Amino acid sequence: MLQKNKDTLLSEYRKIEKEIEKRITEFEKIGEKKDKERIFEEMVFCLLTPQSKARNAWEAVVNMKADGSLYRGSEEAMKKYLRKIRFLNNKAKYIKELRTKYFKKDNSVYKVIFEETDEIKLREWLVKNIKGYGYKEASHFLRNIGKGKSLAILDRHILKNLMDFNVIKKLPSTLTKKKYLSIERQMRKFSKEIGIPMEDLDLLLWFKETGEVFK
């Protein structure tokens, strides 16, 4: 049964491989252009996604950008666009803190993102320095700017599928650093065994649950 499931997954991958590669190319272009504001938008998007729908998170970013509150607004100004986002009070606070840190004259956050070439070290730095970022959010952000090619984005969709394919035995009740990195290693092994690159596998499993290749 497991082999049949793997064969089915490979078949599904072949059907949408071009769509996945197109999306990955778009992520890479974001990183290549190094547009400071565009990078910030992806950072905010990944800050908003935990326990909220990705579409709702991106809609919030787009709307806040349109009226200027993303770059200049108060927490209250941003909250009206965060009504579909869980923990909106905390998220508005995190965005404001991130904005202050990100747009400092020393460009320290932006510099680290593009000067650190080791994606593992860069993720650790993001987790340590960006409030609201855990390993999932940091991995998600790096993938979305074309840098986290071997990192796992362990959201509920991915974890559920990893259990279905017997990569993990059960859904973790919490994701400590040790547990996250352990599951990530198991996912890398599965990626190699099935012959689907990590970044492609993430989007494929996400597609299986949501029916679209998004962010």
C-alpha positions as CSV (number, residue, x, y, z in Angstrom):
1,M,0.0,0.0,0.0
2,L,2.8,2.4,0.9
3,Q,4.5,1.8,-2.5
4,K,1.2,2.4,-4.2
5,N,0.9,5.7,-2.3
6,K,4.4,6.6,-3.4
7,D,3.6,5.8,-7.0
8,T,0.5,7.9,-6.8
9,L,2.5,10.8,-5.4
10,L,5.0,10.6,-8.2
11,S,2.2,10.5,-10.7
12,E,0.6,13.6,-9.2
13,Y,4.0,15.3,-9.2
14,R,4.5,14.7,-12.9
15,K,1.1,16.3,-13.6
16,I,1.9,19.6,-11.8
17,E,5.8,19.6,-11.9
18,K,5.8,22.5,-14.4
19,E,3.5,24.5,-12.2
20,I,5.7,23.8,-9.2
21,E,8.9,24.7,-11.1
22,K,7.3,28.0,-12.2
23,R,6.4,28.9,-8.7
24,I,10.0,28.1,-7.5
25,T,11.4,30.2,-10.2
26,E,9.2,33.1,-9.0
27,F,10.6,32.6,-5.5
28,E,14.1,32.7,-6.8
29,K,13.5,35.9,-8.8
30,I,12.3,37.6,-5.6
31,G,15.6,36.8,-4.0
32,E,17.7,37.7,-7.0
33,K,16.1,41.1,-7.3
34,K,16.8,41.9,-3.6
35,D,14.1,44.4,-3.5
36,K,14.1,45.5,0.1
37,E,10.4,46.2,0.4
38,R,9.4,43.0,-1.5
39,I,11.6,40.9,0.9
40,F,9.9,42.6,3.8
41,E,6.5,41.7,2.5
42,E,7.5,38.0,2.4
43,M,8.8,38.3,5.9
44,V,5.4,39.7,7.1
45,F,3.5,37.1,5.1
46,C,5.3,34.3,6.9
47,L,4.8,36.0,10.2
48,L,1.0,35.9,9.6
49,T,0.6,32.3,8.4
50,P,0.7,30.3,11.6
51,Q,-2.8,28.9,12.3
52,S,-4.2,31.1,9.5
53,K,-4.9,30.4,5.9
54,A,-2.1,31.4,3.5
55,R,-4.5,33.2,1.2
56,N,-5.8,35.3,4.1
57,A,-2.3,36.1,5.2
58,W,-1.2,37.3,1.7
59,E,-4.5,39.2,1.3
60,A,-3.7,41.1,4.5
61,V,-0.2,42.0,3.3
62,V,-1.5,43.2,0.0
63,N,-4.2,45.4,1.6
64,M,-1.8,46.8,4.2
65,K,0.6,47.7,1.4
66,A,-2.1,49.3,-0.6
67,D,-3.1,51.8,2.1
68,G,0.5,52.3,3.4
69,S,-0.1,50.9,6.8
70,L,2.4,48.1,6.2
71,Y,5.2,50.5,6.1
72,R,4.0,53.5,8.1
73,G,0.8,52.5,10.0
74,S,0.2,52.0,13.7
75,E,-0.8,48.7,15.2
76,E,-4.4,49.8,15.2
77,A,-4.2,50.7,11.5
78,M,-2.9,47.3,10.6
79,K,-5.4,45.4,12.8
80,K,-8.4,46.2,10.5
81,Y,-6.7,44.1,7.8
82,L,-5.8,41.2,10.2
83,R,-9.3,40.2,11.2
84,K,-8.9,36.8,9.4
85,I,-5.6,36.2,11.1
86,R,-5.4,34.5,14.4
87,F,-3.8,36.4,17.3
88,L,-4.1,39.6,15.4
89,N,-3.1,41.8,18.4
90,N,0.2,39.9,18.7
91,K,0.7,39.8,14.9
92,A,0.2,43.6,14.6
93,K,2.8,44.1,17.3
94,Y,5.2,41.7,15.7
95,I,4.9,43.5,12.3
96,K,5.6,46.8,13.9
97,E,8.7,45.4,15.7
98,L,9.9,43.7,12.6
99,R,9.4,46.9,10.5
100,T,11.5,49.0,13.0
101,K,14.3,46.4,13.1
102,Y,14.2,45.7,9.3
103,F,14.3,49.3,8.2
104,K,17.0,50.5,10.5
105,K,19.7,52.6,8.9
106,D,22.3,49.9,9.5
107,N,20.3,47.5,7.3
108,S,21.4,44.7,9.6
109,V,18.5,42.3,9.0
110,Y,18.6,42.8,5.2
111,K,22.4,42.4,5.2
112,V,22.3,39.2,7.1
113,I,19.6,37.7,4.8
114,F,21.9,38.2,1.8
115,E,25.3,37.9,3.3
116,E,24.9,34.6,5.1
117,T,25.1,31.9,2.5
118,D,24.5,28.9,4.9
119,E,20.8,28.4,5.0
120,I,20.9,26.5,8.3
121,K,22.8,29.3,10.0
122,L,20.6,31.9,8.5
123,R,17.4,30.1,9.7
124,E,18.9,30.0,13.2
125,W,19.6,33.7,13.1
126,L,16.0,34.5,12.0
127,V,14.5,32.3,14.7
128,K,16.7,34.0,17.3
129,N,16.3,37.6,16.0
130,I,12.8,37.9,14.5
131,K,10.0,37.9,17.0
132,G,7.1,35.6,16.0
133,Y,9.4,33.4,13.9
134,G,9.9,29.7,14.7
135,Y,11.6,27.1,12.5
136,K,8.6,26.8,10.2
137,E,8.2,30.5,9.6
138,A,11.9,31.0,9.0
139,S,12.0,28.1,6.6
140,H,8.9,29.3,4.8
141,F,10.4,32.8,4.4
142,L,13.7,31.5,3.1
143,R,12.0,29.2,0.6
144,N,9.9,32.1,-0.6
145,I,13.0,34.1,-1.5
146,G,14.7,31.1,-3.1
147,K,17.2,30.4,-0.3
148,G,15.8,27.5,1.7
149,K,16.0,24.6,-0.8
150,S,16.8,21.9,1.7
151,L,14.6,23.2,4.6
152,A,11.3,21.7,5.6
153,I,8.2,23.9,6.2
154,L,6.4,21.7,8.8
155,D,2.9,23.0,8.9
156,R,-0.2,20.8,9.6
157,H,-0.6,19.9,5.9
158,I,2.9,18.7,5.5
159,L,2.9,16.8,8.8
160,K,-0.3,15.1,8.0
161,N,1.1,13.9,4.7
162,L,4.3,12.8,6.3
163,M,2.3,10.6,8.6
164,D,0.2,9.2,5.7
165,F,3.4,8.2,3.9
166,N,4.8,6.6,7.1
167,V,7.7,9.1,7.3
168,I,6.6,9.9,10.8
169,K,4.6,7.6,13.1
170,K,2.3,10.2,14.6
171,L,1.5,13.9,14.6
172,P,3.7,15.7,17.2
173,S,1.8,17.5,19.9
174,T,4.4,20.2,20.0
175,L,7.4,21.0,17.7
176,T,10.5,21.6,19.8
177,K,13.7,22.4,17.9
178,K,14.9,18.9,18.4
179,K,11.6,17.4,17.1
180,Y,11.5,19.8,14.2
181,L,15.0,19.0,13.0
182,S,14.4,15.3,13.5
183,I,11.3,15.4,11.3
184,E,13.1,17.6,8.8
185,R,15.9,14.9,8.5
186,Q,13.2,12.2,7.9
187,M,11.6,14.3,5.2
188,R,14.9,14.9,3.5
189,K,15.5,11.1,3.5
190,F,12.0,10.6,2.0
191,S,12.6,13.3,-0.6
192,K,15.8,11.5,-1.7
193,E,14.1,8.1,-1.7
194,I,11.2,9.2,-3.8
195,G,13.3,11.4,-6.1
196,I,11.4,14.7,-5.5
197,P,13.5,17.7,-4.4
198,M,12.6,19.0,-1.0
199,E,11.2,22.4,-2.2
200,D,9.1,20.6,-4.8
201,L,7.9,18.0,-2.3
202,D,6.7,20.7,0.1
203,L,4.6,22.4,-2.7
204,L,3.3,19.0,-3.9
205,L,2.1,17.9,-0.4
206,W,0.6,21.4,0.1
207,F,-1.2,21.0,-3.3
208,K,-2.6,17.6,-2.2
209,E,-4.3,19.3,0.8
210,T,-5.3,22.6,-0.6
211,G,-5.7,22.0,-4.4
212,E,-3.3,24.8,-5.4
213,V,0.3,25.7,-5.7
214,F,0.6,28.9,-3.8
215,K,3.1,30.2,-1.3
